């Protein structure tokens, strides 16, 4: 069972912008090799940090308007949100330890 949530155009505001927890949002596509390579680490970290941060995914093939709204030009792209505001944006495939550091920075932003 996946601990990531699927975000789309209809639920973006509620699940990301109005989230009480910080959100790590990944834009991906099923044909994107680097996205698929990162997915196991993303899923694992969603479980490790459950209750402290929301890990969410947007399939850009199914949500092109949302990808355009956020100017997604390369995949994967990660964005972090705290209190409905984007804090960080990183494009490209990332190893698990870098993903975990992003989560830690996001939690520090909440504490600041």
N, C-alpha and C positions, 0 to 999 in steps of 0.2 A: 504494500500500500504506500502510495506516494504522500509525502508530507508537504510537497509544494502545492500551491494553489494555481489554478489556471485563470488568468486575467484576460478579459476581452473588453471591447468597446463599451458594452452595457454595464459591466461591473467595475470598471477601472476606478471611478470616483469613490465608490463605497469601499472597495478592497485595498486601494492604494492611498488615495488622497485623504480618506477619512479613517484610516487605520489607527488604532490606539498604539500599536507597536510599530517600530521602524520596519521598513520594507526594503528588501533586496529584490529588485525586479530584473529578470533576464529576458531579453528579446532573442528569439531563436527561430529556427525553421527545421523541419524534419529532414531536409536535404543537405543541411549544413554539417559537414564532418566535424569541425571543431566544436560545434554546439553539442553534438552527440557524444563527443569525447569528454566534455565537461559535465554532462548530465549526471553521471553517477556521483561525482563529488558534490554537485549542487544538492542532489537528493539526500546524501549523507549529512551534509551540513544543515539542511532543513530539519532533520531529526535531532541533531546535536543541539541546535539553538532554538528548538521549538519552545514557544512560550515567551521568548525574549525578542525574537525577530520573525517577521513573516518572509518566507522565501516564495516568490511568485514568478510565473513564467507567462510570456506572451508569444504565441505562435504567430509570426508575422504574415504567414500565408493566409491565415484565417482572420487576421486583424490588421489589414493594410492601412486603414485610416488611422489607427492608433500608432502604428509604426511611422507613418508620415507626420503625424502630429508631433512626435518626439524626435523627428529628423534622424531616424535610424538608417544609416548608410552602410554599416558593416555588421556582420554577425560573427559571434555573439556580441551583444552589448549589454552591459549591466548598468543599472541605475539604482541609487539608494535614495530613499525618501524618509524624511523625519518630519512629523507633524504636517504632512501634505506637501512639503517642499523638497525638491530634488537637491540632494547634497553632493552627490558624486556620480560621475559617468565614466565608464571604462569600456573600451572596445577591444575585442580580441579574446582568444582562448587563454585561460588562466589556470595555473595549477591550483590544487586544493589549498595549499598553505596561503596563497595570495587571496583566494576567496575568503578564507577564514579571517585574514587580516582586514579585509573590507568589512566583514561583519563586525569585527571588534571596533574599527573606526566609527562605524555607524552607531554602535552602542555608546561609544564615547561622546558622539555628537548629541545623543539624547541626554547624557549626564551633564553636559556643559551648560 
